[in-house]
Each structure stands twice: as C-alpha cells, then as structure tokens.
Amino acid sequence: MAVWLRTGIPHRYWARELEKKLAADGLSGAPGHENNYVVAQYDAIFSVGDRRNEVWIPLAPGHPWDN
C-alpha cells in the first residue's frame, strides 16, 4: 500500500500525483486501483482550516515488499 499525506486539495488530484510518484519509483497500483483507493481523513468534516488527509493506493503484485 502506498500512502501520501496531503492537505486541502481534493483527493482525486492527490491520487494522480501519488500514481506519478509510484511510476517514478518503478512501482504501479494494483489492477483497478483507479476506482479502488482509500482516502483517510483525520479531522472532522466540519473542521476549519486545512484538514489532514491520506490517499492510499494498493500496490500491484510483485513489488519489493510483496511476501
């Protein structure tokens, strides 16, 4: 699972940015990850200011940590 902590901008943007970083490291998301990623939100939905969010993308089989 690849995880990226971000604030503010919508999660779909950060999912695409994480995909670019995975590709730069020679990794890729699992098949169907475009519609199957997780957004973890750590602040209340009604909180004021930047909310802390993470985007999680499952990695494709065969990555270095696949045991």
PQR file of N, CA, C, O and H, with PARSE charges and radii, in Angstrom:
ATOM      1  N   MET A   1       0.853  -1.160   0.000 -0.4000 1.5000
ATOM      2  CA  MET A   1       0.000   0.000   0.000 -0.0000 2.0000
ATOM      3  C   MET A   1       0.900   1.225   0.000  0.5500 1.7000
ATOM      4  O   MET A   1       1.785   1.351   0.846 -0.5500 1.4000
ATOM      5  N   ALA A   2       0.680   2.109  -0.929 -0.4000 1.5000
ATOM      6  CA  ALA A   2       1.400   3.377  -0.970 -0.0000 2.0000
ATOM      7  C   ALA A   2       0.518   4.428  -0.305  0.5500 1.7000
ATOM      8  O   ALA A   2      -0.687   4.474  -0.550 -0.5500 1.4000
ATOM      9  H   ALA A   2      -0.039   2.006  -1.617  0.4000 1.0000
ATOM     10  N   VAL A   3       1.109   5.260   0.524 -0.4000 1.5000
ATOM     11  CA  VAL A   3       0.352   6.262   1.274 -0.0000 2.0000
ATOM     12  C   VAL A   3       1.003   7.622   1.106  0.5500 1.7000
ATOM     13  O   VAL A   3       2.229   7.739   1.119 -0.5500 1.4000
ATOM     14  H   VAL A   3       2.089   5.222   0.723  0.4000 1.0000
ATOM     15  N   TRP A   4       0.174   8.657   0.947 -0.4000 1.5000
ATOM     16  CA  TRP A   4       0.679  10.018   0.830 -0.0000 2.0000
ATOM     17  C   TRP A   4      -0.213  10.931   1.652  0.5500 1.7000
ATOM     18  O   TRP A   4      -1.420  10.997   1.417 -0.5500 1.4000
ATOM     19  H   TRP A   4      -0.822   8.563   0.936  0.4000 1.0000
ATOM     20  N   LEU A   5       0.371  11.638   2.616 -0.4000 1.5000
ATOM     21  CA  LEU A   5      -0.370  12.567   3.462 -0.0000 2.0000
ATOM     22  C   LEU A   5      -0.420  13.924   2.795  0.5500 1.7000
ATOM     23  O   LEU A   5       0.618  14.485   2.442 -0.5500 1.4000
ATOM     24  H   LEU A   5       1.351  11.585   2.806  0.4000 1.0000
ATOM     25  N   ARG A   6      -1.618  14.458   2.618 -0.4000 1.5000
ATOM     26  CA  ARG A   6      -1.787  15.758   1.972 -0.0000 2.0000
ATOM     27  C   ARG A   6      -2.876  16.541   2.686  0.5500 1.7000
ATOM     28  O   ARG A   6      -3.660  15.978   3.451 -0.5500 1.4000
ATOM     29  H   ARG A   6      -2.461  14.003   2.905  0.4000 1.0000
ATOM     30  N   THR A   7      -2.919  17.834   2.431 -0.4000 1.5000
ATOM     31  CA  THR A   7      -3.978  18.664   2.993 -0.0000 2.0000
ATOM     32  C   THR A   7      -4.619  19.494   1.890  0.5500 1.7000
ATOM     33  O   THR A   7      -4.000  19.765   0.862 -0.5500 1.4000
ATOM     34  H   THR A   7      -2.282  18.291   1.810  0.4000 1.0000
ATOM     35  N   GLY A   8      -5.852  19.888   2.114 -0.4000 1.5000
ATOM     36  CA  GLY A   8      -6.504  20.878   1.280 -0.0000 2.0000
ATOM     37  C   GLY A   8      -7.131  20.423  -0.022  0.5500 1.7000
ATOM     38  O   GLY A   8      -8.355  20.311  -0.092 -0.5500 1.4000
ATOM     39  H   GLY A   8      -6.355  19.668   2.950  0.4000 1.0000
ATOM     40  N   ILE A   9      -6.355  20.156  -1.051 -0.4000 1.5000
ATOM     41  CA  ILE A   9      -6.839  19.898  -2.407 -0.0000 2.0000
ATOM     42  C   ILE A   9      -7.578  18.548  -2.463  0.5500 1.7000
ATOM     43  O   ILE A   9      -7.224  17.631  -1.723 -0.5500 1.4000
ATOM     44  H   ILE A   9      -5.360  20.247  -0.994  0.4000 1.0000
ATOM     45  N   PRO A  10      -8.594  18.413  -3.322 -0.5600 1.5000
ATOM     46  CA  PRO A  10      -9.379  17.174  -3.402  0.2800 2.0000
ATOM     47  C   PRO A  10      -8.532  15.916  -3.616  0.5500 1.7000
ATOM     48  O   PRO A  10      -7.487  15.956  -4.266 -0.5500 1.4000
ATOM     49  N   HIS A  11      -9.004  14.802  -3.056 -0.4000 1.5000
ATOM     50  CA  HIS A  11      -8.256  13.551  -3.039 -0.0000 2.0000
ATOM     51  C   HIS A  11      -7.975  12.970  -4.416  0.5500 1.7000
ATOM     52  O   HIS A  11      -6.949  12.309  -4.580 -0.5500 1.4000
ATOM     53  H   HIS A  11      -9.853  14.770  -2.528  0.4000 1.0000
ATOM     54  N   ARG A  12      -8.816  13.177  -5.405 -0.4000 1.5000
ATOM     55  CA  ARG A  12      -8.543  12.617  -6.743 -0.0000 2.0000
ATOM     56  C   ARG A  12      -7.264  13.205  -7.332  0.5500 1.7000
ATOM     57  O   ARG A  12      -6.505  12.502  -7.999 -0.5500 1.4000
ATOM     58  H   ARG A  12      -9.649  13.715  -5.272  0.4000 1.0000
ATOM     59  N   TYR A  13      -7.028  14.478  -7.089 -0.4000 1.5000
ATOM     60  CA  TYR A  13      -5.789  15.119  -7.545 -0.0000 2.0000
ATOM     61  C   TYR A  13      -4.590  14.440  -6.898  0.5500 1.7000
ATOM     62  O   TYR A  13      -3.614  14.125  -7.580 -0.5500 1.4000
ATOM     63  H   TYR A  13      -7.645  15.049  -6.548  0.4000 1.0000
ATOM     64  N   TRP A  14      -4.654  14.210  -5.580 -0.4000 1.5000
ATOM     65  CA  TRP A  14      -3.518  13.604  -4.884 -0.0000 2.0000
ATOM     66  C   TRP A  14      -3.342  12.139  -5.269  0.5500 1.7000
ATOM     67  O   TRP A  14      -2.216  11.642  -5.264 -0.5500 1.4000
ATOM     68  H   TRP A  14      -5.446  14.466  -5.027  0.4000 1.0000
ATOM     69  N   ALA A  15      -4.410  11.443  -5.597 -0.4000 1.5000
ATOM     70  CA  ALA A  15      -4.279  10.063  -6.067 -0.0000 2.0000
ATOM     71  C   ALA A  15      -3.480  10.027  -7.374  0.5500 1.7000
ATOM     72  O   ALA A  15      -2.622   9.162  -7.551 -0.5500 1.4000
ATOM     73  H   ALA A  15      -5.325  11.847  -5.601  0.4000 1.0000
ATOM     74  N   ARG A  16      -3.758  10.956  -8.282 -0.4000 1.5000
ATOM     75  CA  ARG A  16      -2.997  11.019  -9.545 -0.0000 2.0000
ATOM     76  C   ARG A  16      -1.540  11.389  -9.289  0.5500 1.7000
ATOM     77  O   ARG A  16      -0.640  10.859  -9.940 -0.5500 1.4000
ATOM     78  H   ARG A  16      -4.455  11.658  -8.138  0.4000 1.0000
ATOM     79  N   GLU A  17      -1.304  12.298  -8.341 -0.4000 1.5000
ATOM     80  CA  GLU A  17       0.072  12.678  -8.011 -0.0000 2.0000
ATOM     81  C   GLU A  17       0.829  11.494  -7.401  0.5500 1.7000
ATOM     82  O   GLU A  17       2.006  11.293  -7.700 -0.5500 1.4000
ATOM     83  H   GLU A  17      -2.034  12.729  -7.812  0.4000 1.0000
ATOM     84  N   LEU A  18       0.166  10.716  -6.556 -0.4000 1.5000
ATOM     85  CA  LEU A  18       0.800   9.537  -5.967 -0.0000 2.0000
ATOM     86  C   LEU A  18       1.112   8.509  -7.049  0.5500 1.7000
ATOM     87  O   LEU A  18       2.163   7.870  -7.002 -0.5500 1.4000
ATOM     88  H   LEU A  18      -0.790  10.879  -6.313  0.4000 1.0000
ATOM     89  N   GLU A  19       0.213   8.335  -8.028 -0.4000 1.5000
ATOM     90  CA  GLU A  19       0.486   7.423  -9.144 -0.0000 2.0000
ATOM     91  C   GLU A  19       1.755   7.834  -9.883  0.5500 1.7000
ATOM     92  O   GLU A  19       2.546   6.975 -10.272 -0.5500 1.4000
ATOM     93  H   GLU A  19      -0.641   8.854  -8.066  0.4000 1.0000
ATOM     94  N   LYS A  20       1.961   9.135 -10.082 -0.4000 1.5000
ATOM     95  CA  LYS A  20       3.175   9.619 -10.746 -0.0000 2.0000
ATOM     96  C   LYS A  20       4.411   9.290  -9.931  0.5500 1.7000
ATOM     97  O   LYS A  20       5.432   8.890 -10.491 -0.5500 1.4000
ATOM     98  H   LYS A  20       1.319   9.834  -9.766  0.4000 1.0000
ATOM     99  N   LYS A  21       4.337   9.450  -8.622 -0.4000 1.5000
ATOM    100  CA  LYS A  21       5.477   9.138  -7.754 -0.0000 2.0000
ATOM    101  C   LYS A  21       5.761   7.642  -7.745  0.5500 1.7000
ATOM    102  O   LYS A  21       6.922   7.232  -7.720 -0.5500 1.4000
ATOM    103  H   LYS A  21       3.508   9.774  -8.167  0.4000 1.0000
ATOM    104  N   LEU A  22       4.718   6.826  -7.765 -0.4000 1.5000
ATOM    105  CA  LEU A  22       4.914   5.374  -7.842 -0.0000 2.0000
ATOM    106  C   LEU A  22       5.638   5.008  -9.135  0.5500 1.7000
ATOM    107  O   LEU A  22       6.584   4.219  -9.119 -0.5500 1.4000
ATOM    108  H   LEU A  22       3.775   7.158  -7.785  0.4000 1.0000
ATOM    109  N   ALA A  23       5.196   5.579 -10.252 -0.4000 1.5000
ATOM    110  CA  ALA A  23       5.815   5.290 -11.546 -0.0000 2.0000
ATOM    111  C   ALA A  23       7.282   5.708 -11.552  0.5500 1.7000
ATOM    112  O   ALA A  23       8.123   5.006 -12.113 -0.5500 1.4000
ATOM    113  H   ALA A  23       4.428   6.219 -10.265  0.4000 1.0000
ATOM    114  N   ALA A  24       7.595   6.837 -10.936 -0.4000 1.5000
ATOM    115  CA  ALA A  24       8.985   7.306 -10.876 -0.0000 2.0000
ATOM    116  C   ALA A  24       9.862   6.336 -10.084  0.5500 1.7000
ATOM    117  O   ALA A  24      11.067   6.252 -10.319 -0.5500 1.4000
ATOM    118  H   ALA A  24       6.912   7.408 -10.480  0.4000 1.0000
ATOM    119  N   ASP A  25       9.254   5.598  -9.141 -0.4000 1.5000
ATOM    120  CA  ASP A  25       9.988   4.610  -8.346 -0.0000 2.0000
ATOM    121  C   ASP A  25       9.904   3.208  -8.937  0.5500 1.7000
ATOM    122  O   ASP A  25      10.368   2.248  -8.323 -0.5500 1.4000
ATOM    123  H   ASP A  25       8.274   5.666  -8.950  0.4000 1.0000
ATOM    124  N   GLY A  26       9.314   3.084 -10.129 -0.4000 1.5000
ATOM    125  CA  GLY A  26       9.203   1.775 -10.772 -0.0000 2.0000
ATOM    126  C   GLY A  26       8.091   0.913 -10.199  0.5500 1.7000
ATOM    127  O   GLY A  26       8.112  -0.307 -10.366 -0.5500 1.4000
ATOM    128  H   GLY A  26       8.937   3.864 -10.628  0.4000 1.0000
ATOM    129  N   LEU A  27       7.124   1.517  -9.530 -0.4000 1.5000
ATOM    130  CA  LEU A  27       6.007   0.784  -8.935 -0.0000 2.0000
ATOM    131  C   LEU A  27       4.721   1.156  -9.651  0.5500 1.7000
ATOM    132  O   LEU A  27       4.672   2.143 -10.385 -0.5500 1.4000
ATOM    133  H   LEU A  27       7.107   2.508  -9.394  0.4000 1.0000
ATOM    134  N   SER A  28       3.686   0.365  -9.435 -0.4000 1.5000
ATOM    135  CA  SER A  28       2.385   0.690 -10.006 -0.0000 2.0000
ATOM    136  C   SER A  28       1.290   0.226  -9.057  0.5500 1.7000
ATOM    137  O   SER A  28       1.505  -0.625  -8.193 -0.5500 1.4000
ATOM    138  H   SER A  28       3.726  -0.437  -8.839  0.4000 1.0000
ATOM    139  N   GLY A  29       0.119   0.805  -9.240 -0.4000 1.5000
ATOM    140  CA  GLY A  29      -1.019   0.414  -8.432 -0.0000 2.0000
ATOM    141  C   GLY A  29      -1.584  -0.920  -8.897  0.5500 1.7000
ATOM    142  O   GLY A  29      -1.390  -1.325 -10.043 -0.5500 1.4000
ATOM    143  H   GLY A  29      -0.056   1.496  -9.942  0.4000 1.0000
ATOM    144  N   ALA A  30      -2.279  -1.589  -8.004 -0.4000 1.5000
ATOM    145  CA  ALA A  30      -2.926  -2.859  -8.335 -0.0000 2.0000
ATOM    146  C   ALA A  30      -3.975  -2.629  -9.423  0.5500 1.7000
ATOM    147  O   ALA A  30      -4.496  -1.522  -9.556 -0.5500 1.4000
ATOM    148  H   ALA A  30      -2.437  -1.259  -7.073  0.4000 1.0000
ATOM    149  N   PRO A  31      -4.287  -3.668 -10.202 -0.5600 1.5000
ATOM    150  CA  PRO A  31      -5.322  -3.524 -11.221  0.2800 2.0000
ATOM    151  C   PRO A  31      -6.620  -2.996 -10.614  0.5500 1.7000
ATOM    152  O   PRO A  31      -7.082  -3.488  -9.585 -0.5500 1.4000
ATOM    153  N   GLY A  32      -7.199  -1.989 -11.262 -0.4000 1.5000
ATOM    154  CA  GLY A  32      -8.431  -1.387 -10.789 -0.0000 2.0000
ATOM    155  C   GLY A  32      -8.254  -0.341  -9.707  0.5500 1.7000
ATOM    156  O   GLY A  32      -9.239   0.148  -9.153 -0.5500 1.4000
ATOM    157  H   GLY A  32      -6.823  -1.589 -12.098  0.4000 1.0000
ATOM    158  N   HIS A  33      -7.009   0.012  -9.396 -0.4000 1.5000
ATOM    159  CA  HIS A  33      -6.784   0.964  -8.301 -0.0000 2.0000
ATOM    160  C   HIS A  33      -7.358   2.349  -8.576  0.5500 1.7000
ATOM    161  O   HIS A  33      -7.591   3.114  -7.640 -0.5500 1.4000
ATOM    162  H   HIS A  33      -6.209  -0.386  -9.846  0.4000 1.0000
ATOM    163  N   GLU A  34      -7.587   2.682  -9.839 -0.4000 1.5000
ATOM    164  CA  GLU A  34      -8.131   3.995 -10.171 -0.0000 2.0000
ATOM    165  C   GLU A  34      -9.483   4.226  -9.502  0.5500 1.7000
ATOM    166  O   GLU A  34      -9.845   5.358  -9.183 -0.5500 1.4000
ATOM    167  H   GLU A  34      -7.398   2.060 -10.599  0.4000 1.0000
ATOM    168  N   ASN A  35     -10.217   3.148  -9.298 -0.4000 1.5000
ATOM    169  CA  ASN A  35     -11.534   3.235  -8.661 -0.0000 2.0000
ATOM    170  C   ASN A  35     -11.549   2.574  -7.293  0.5500 1.7000
ATOM    171  O   ASN A  35     -12.608   2.413  -6.688 -0.5500 1.4000
ATOM    172  H   ASN A  35      -9.923   2.228  -9.557  0.4000 1.0000
ATOM    173  N   ASN A  36     -10.376   2.191  -6.806 -0.4000 1.5000
ATOM    174  CA  ASN A  36     -10.318   1.443  -5.554 -0.0000 2.0000
ATOM    175  C   ASN A  36      -9.167   1.934  -4.685  0.5500 1.7000
ATOM    176  O   ASN A  36      -8.303   1.154  -4.284 -0.5500 1.4000
ATOM    177  H   ASN A  36      -9.515   2.322  -7.298  0.4000 1.0000
ATOM    178  N   TYR A  37      -9.161   3.226  -4.399 -0.4000 1.5000
ATOM    179  CA  TYR A  37      -8.168   3.747  -3.471 -0.0000 2.0000
ATOM    180  C   TYR A  37      -8.888   4.245  -2.225  0.5500 1.7000
ATOM    181  O   TYR A  37     -10.099   4.462  -2.239 -0.5500 1.4000
ATOM    182  H   TYR A  37      -9.862   3.860  -4.725  0.4000 1.0000
ATOM    183  N   VAL A  38      -8.137   4.420  -1.163 -0.4000 1.5000
ATOM    184  CA  VAL A  38      -8.718   4.799   0.117 -0.0000 2.0000
ATOM    185  C   VAL A  38      -8.301   6.219   0.457  0.5500 1.7000
ATOM    186  O   VAL A  38      -7.149   6.601   0.251 -0.5500 1.4000
ATOM    187  H   VAL A  38      -7.152   4.243  -1.152  0.4000 1.0000
ATOM    188  N   VAL A  39      -9.230   6.993   0.974 -0.4000 1.5000
ATOM    189  CA  VAL A  39      -8.922   8.319   1.500 -0.0000 2.0000
ATOM    190  C   VAL A  39      -9.159   8.263   3.001  0.5500 1.7000
ATOM    191  O   VAL A  39     -10.276   8.016   3.453 -0.5500 1.4000
ATOM    192  H   VAL A  39     -10.166   6.683   1.141  0.4000 1.0000
ATOM    193  N   ALA A  40      -8.101   8.492   3.767 -0.4000 1.5000
ATOM    194  CA  ALA A  40      -8.215   8.544   5.226 -0.0000 2.0000
ATOM    195  C   ALA A  40      -8.235  10.008   5.631  0.5500 1.7000
ATOM    196  O   ALA A  40      -7.302  10.752   5.331 -0.5500 1.4000
ATOM    197  H   ALA A  40      -7.193   8.692   3.399  0.4000 1.0000
ATOM    198  N   GLN A  41      -9.292  10.419   6.308 -0.4000 1.5000
ATOM    199  CA  GLN A  41      -9.434  11.803   6.743 -0.0000 2.0000
ATOM    200  C   GLN A  41      -9.388  11.832   8.260  0.5500 1.7000
ATOM    201  O   GLN A  41     -10.156  11.143   8.930 -0.5500 1.4000
ATOM    202  H   GLN A  41     -10.051   9.814   6.551  0.4000 1.0000
ATOM    203  N   TYR A  42      -8.471  12.644   8.798 -0.4000 1.5000
ATOM    204  CA  TYR A  42      -8.216  12.623  10.229 -0.0000 2.0000
ATOM    205  C   TYR A  42      -8.867  13.758  10.999  0.5500 1.7000
ATOM    206  O   TYR A  42      -8.829  13.757  12.229 -0.5500 1.4000
ATOM    207  H   TYR A  42      -7.846  13.204   8.253  0.4000 1.0000
ATOM    208  N   ASP A  43      -9.450  14.707  10.329 -0.4000 1.5000
ATOM    209  CA  ASP A  43     -10.116  15.804  11.007 -0.0000 2.0000
ATOM    210  C   ASP A  43     -11.613  15.707  10.740  0.5500 1.7000
ATOM    211  O   ASP A  43     -12.046  15.113   9.753 -0.5500 1.4000
ATOM    212  H   ASP A  43      -9.481  14.707   9.329  0.4000 1.0000
ATOM    213  N   ALA A  44     -12.388  16.298  11.632 -0.4000 1.5000
ATOM    214  CA  ALA A  44     -13.839  16.286  11.454 -0.0000 2.0000
ATOM    215  C   ALA A  44     -14.210  16.997  10.161  0.5500 1.7000
ATOM    216  O   ALA A  44     -13.551  17.959   9.768 -0.5500 1.4000
ATOM    217  H   ALA A  44     -12.036  16.781  12.434  0.4000 1.0000
ATOM    218  N   ILE A  45     -15.250  16.533   9.508 -0.4000 1.5000
ATOM    219  CA  ILE A  45     -15.656  17.090   8.223 -0.0000 2.0000
ATOM    220  C   ILE A  45     -16.032  18.570   8.340  0.5500 1.7000
ATOM    221  O   ILE A  45     -15.957  19.303   7.354 -0.5500 1.4000
ATOM    222  H   ILE A  45     -15.786  15.751   9.828  0.4000 1.0000
ATOM    223  N   PHE A  46     -16.428  19.008   9.508 -0.4000 1.5000
ATOM    224  CA  PHE A  46     -16.815  20.395   9.712 -0.0000 2.0000
ATOM    225  C   PHE A  46     -15.681  21.255  10.271  0.5500 1.7000
ATOM    226  O   PHE A  46     -15.907  22.408  10.636 -0.5500 1.4000
ATOM    227  H   PHE A  46     -16.489  18.413  10.310  0.4000 1.0000
ATOM    228  N   SER A  47     -14.454  20.705  10.342 -0.4000 1.5000
ATOM    229  CA  SER A  47     -13.329  21.463  10.904 -0.0000 2.0000
ATOM    230  C   SER A  47     -12.930  22.620   9.993  0.5500 1.7000
ATOM    231  O   SER A  47     -13.103  22.556   8.775 -0.5500 1.4000
ATOM    232  H   SER A  47     -14.270  19.768  10.045  0.4000 1.0000
ATOM    233  N   VAL A  48     -12.403  23.659  10.588 -0.4000 1.5000
ATOM    234  CA  VAL A  48     -11.983  24.848   9.859 -0.0000 2.0000
ATOM    235  C   VAL A  48     -10.491  24.745   9.564  0.5500 1.7000
ATOM    236  O   VAL A  48      -9.724  24.266  10.399 -0.5500 1.4000
ATOM    237  H   VAL A  48     -12.263  23.711  11.576  0.4000 1.0000
ATOM    238  N   GLY A  49     -10.081  25.187   8.392 -0.4000 1.5000
ATOM    239  CA  GLY A  49      -8.664  25.149   8.030 -0.0000 2.0000
ATOM    240  C   GLY A  49      -8.323  23.896   7.253  0.5500 1.7000
ATOM    241  O   GLY A  49      -9.207  23.138   6.853 -0.5500 1.4000
ATOM    242  H   GLY A  49     -10.704  25.576   7.713  0.4000 1.0000
ATOM    243  N   ASP A  50      -7.038  23.685   7.044 -0.4000 1.5000
ATOM    244  CA  ASP A  50      -6.582  22.507   6.296 -0.0000 2.0000
ATOM    245  C   ASP A  50      -6.852  21.235   7.079  0.5500 1.7000
ATOM    246  O   ASP A  50      -6.439  21.092   8.229 -0.5500 1.4000
ATOM    247  H   ASP A  50      -6.320  24.301   7.369  0.4000 1.0000
ATOM    248  N   ARG A  51      -7.551  20.318   6.433 -0.4000 1.5000
ATOM    249  CA  ARG A  51      -7.814  19.021   7.031 -0.0000 2.0000
ATOM    250  C   ARG A  51      -6.720  18.064   6.605  0.5500 1.7000
ATOM    251  O   ARG A  51      -6.241  18.133   5.473 -0.5500 1.4000
ATOM    252  H   ARG A  51      -7.887  20.434   5.498  0.4000 1.0000
ATOM    253  N   ARG A  52      -6.321  17.174   7.495 -0.4000 1.5000
ATOM    254  CA  ARG A  52      -5.288  16.187   7.189 -0.0000 2.0000
ATOM    255  C   ARG A  52      -5.925  14.984   6.504  0.5500 1.7000
ATOM    256  O   ARG A  52      -6.886  14.403   7.007 -0.5500 1.4000
ATOM    257  H   ARG A  52      -6.711  17.118   8.415  0.4000 1.0000
ATOM    258  N   ASN A  53      -5.377  14.624   5.355 -0.4000 1.5000
ATOM    259  CA  ASN A  53      -5.890  13.513   4.561 -0.0000 2.0000
ATOM    260  C   ASN A  53      -4.731  12.657   4.087  0.5500 1.7000
ATOM    261  O   ASN A  53      -3.618  13.151   3.908 -0.5500 1.4000
ATOM    262  H   ASN A  53      -4.596  15.097   4.946  0.4000 1.0000
ATOM    263  N   GLU A  54      -4.991  11.379   3.884 -0.4000 1.5000
ATOM    264  CA  GLU A  54      -4.037  10.489   3.235 -0.0000 2.0000
ATOM    265  C   GLU A  54      -4.747   9.815   2.074  0.5500 1.7000
ATOM    266  O   GLU A  54      -5.948   9.550   2.138 -0.5500 1.4000
ATOM    267  H   GLU A  54      -5.896  10.978   4.029  0.4000 1.0000
ATOM    268  N   VAL A  55      -4.004   9.541   1.018 -0.4000 1.5000
ATOM    269  CA  VAL A  55      -4.502   8.752  -0.102 -0.0000 2.0000
ATOM    270  C   VAL A  55      -3.727   7.442  -0.077  0.5500 1.7000
ATOM    271  O   VAL A  55      -2.496   7.448  -0.055 -0.5500 1.4000
ATOM    272  H   VAL A  55      -3.029   9.757   0.966  0.4000 1.0000
ATOM    273  N   TRP A  56      -4.438   6.322  -0.080 -0.4000 1.5000
ATOM    274  CA  TRP A  56      -3.815   5.001  -0.068 -0.0000 2.0000
ATOM    275  C   TRP A  56      -4.119   4.302  -1.385  0.5500 1.7000
ATOM    276  O   TRP A  56      -5.276   4.232  -1.801 -0.5500 1.4000
ATOM    277  H   TRP A  56      -5.438   6.318  -0.098  0.4000 1.0000
ATOM    278  N   ILE A  57      -3.086   3.785  -2.042 -0.4000 1.5000
ATOM    279  CA  ILE A  57      -3.252   3.033  -3.284 -0.0000 2.0000
ATOM    280  C   ILE A  57      -2.611   1.660  -3.093  0.5500 1.7000
ATOM    281  O   ILE A  57      -1.426   1.575  -2.770 -0.5500 1.4000
ATOM    282  H   ILE A  57      -2.146   3.842  -1.704  0.4000 1.0000
ATOM    283  N   PRO A  58      -3.382   0.580  -3.288 -0.5600 1.5000
ATOM    284  CA  PRO A  58      -2.781  -0.752  -3.180  0.2800 2.0000
ATOM    285  C   PRO A  58      -1.775  -0.963  -4.316  0.5500 1.7000
ATOM    286  O   PRO A  58      -2.023  -0.573  -5.457 -0.5500 1.4000
ATOM    287  N   LEU A  59      -0.645  -1.582  -3.990 -0.4000 1.5000
ATOM    288  CA  LEU A  59       0.395  -1.823  -4.993 -0.0000 2.0000
ATOM    289  C   LEU A  59       0.116  -3.090  -5.786  0.5500 1.7000
ATOM    290  O   LEU A  59      -0.498  -4.033  -5.286 -0.5500 1.4000
ATOM    291  H   LEU A  59      -0.444  -1.899  -3.063  0.4000 1.0000
ATOM    292  N   ALA A  60       0.581  -3.095  -7.040 -0.4000 1.5000
ATOM    293  CA  ALA A  60       0.437  -4.273  -7.902 -0.0000 2.0000
ATOM    294  C   ALA A  60       1.293  -5.408  -7.339  0.5500 1.7000
ATOM    295  O   ALA A  60       2.345  -5.155  -6.752 -0.5500 1.4000
ATOM    296  H   ALA A  60       1.080  -2.330  -7.446  0.4000 1.0000
ATOM    297  N   PRO A  61       0.859  -6.638  -7.511 -0.5600 1.5000
ATOM    298  CA  PRO A  61       1.668  -7.779  -7.062  0.2800 2.0000
ATOM    299  C   PRO A  61       3.059  -7.748  -7.687  0.5500 1.7000
ATOM    300  O   PRO A  61       3.239  -7.296  -8.818 -0.5500 1.4000
ATOM    301  N   GLY A  62       4.038  -8.238  -6.930 -0.4000 1.5000
ATOM    302  CA  GLY A  62       5.391  -8.298  -7.429 -0.0000 2.0000
ATOM    303  C   GLY A  62       6.270  -7.137  -6.968  0.5500 1.7000
ATOM    304  O   GLY A  62       7.434  -7.045  -7.358 -0.5500 1.4000
ATOM    305  H   GLY A  62       3.892  -8.606  -6.012  0.4000 1.0000
ATOM    306  N   HIS A  63       5.721  -6.259  -6.145 -0.4000 1.5000
ATOM    307  CA  HIS A  63       6.546  -5.153  -5.630 -0.0000 2.0000
ATOM    308  C   HIS A  63       7.538  -5.706  -4.595  0.5500 1.7000
ATOM    309  O   HIS A  63       7.352  -6.823  -4.111 -0.5500 1.4000
ATOM    310  H   HIS A  63       4.775  -6.334  -5.828  0.4000 1.0000
ATOM    311  N   PRO A  64       8.584  -4.950  -4.247 -0.5600 1.5000
ATOM    312  CA  PRO A  64       9.635  -5.449  -3.355  0.2800 2.0000
ATOM    313  C   PRO A  64       9.148  -5.907  -1.979  0.5500 1.7000
ATOM    314  O   PRO A  64       9.826  -6.708  -1.336 -0.5500 1.4000
ATOM    315  N   TRP A  65       8.000  -5.427  -1.510 -0.4000 1.5000
ATOM    316  CA  TRP A  65       7.517  -5.797  -0.185 -0.0000 2.0000
ATOM    317  C   TRP A  65       6.436  -6.861  -0.245  0.5500 1.7000
ATOM    318  O   TRP A  65       5.773  -7.134   0.755 -0.5500 1.4000
ATOM    319  H   TRP A  65       7.450  -4.776  -2.032  0.4000 1.0000
ATOM    320  N   ASP A  66       6.257  -7.456  -1.400 -0.4000 1.5000
ATOM    321  CA  ASP A  66       5.234  -8.487  -1.605 -0.0000 2.0000
ATOM    322  C   ASP A  66       5.766  -9.827  -1.124  0.5500 1.7000
ATOM    323  O   ASP A  66       6.533 -10.484  -1.828 -0.5500 1.4000
ATOM    324  H   ASP A  66       6.796  -7.234  -2.213  0.4000 1.0000
ATOM    325  N   ASN A  67       5.368 -10.224   0.048 -0.4000 1.5000
ATOM    326  CA  ASN A  67       5.842 -11.504   0.605 -0.0000 2.0000
ATOM    327  C   ASN A  67       4.700 -12.473   0.757  0.5500 1.7000
ATOM    328  O   ASN A  67       4.902 -13.600   1.209 -0.5500 1.4000
ATOM    329  H   ASN A  67       4.745  -9.691   0.620  0.4000 1.0000
TER
END
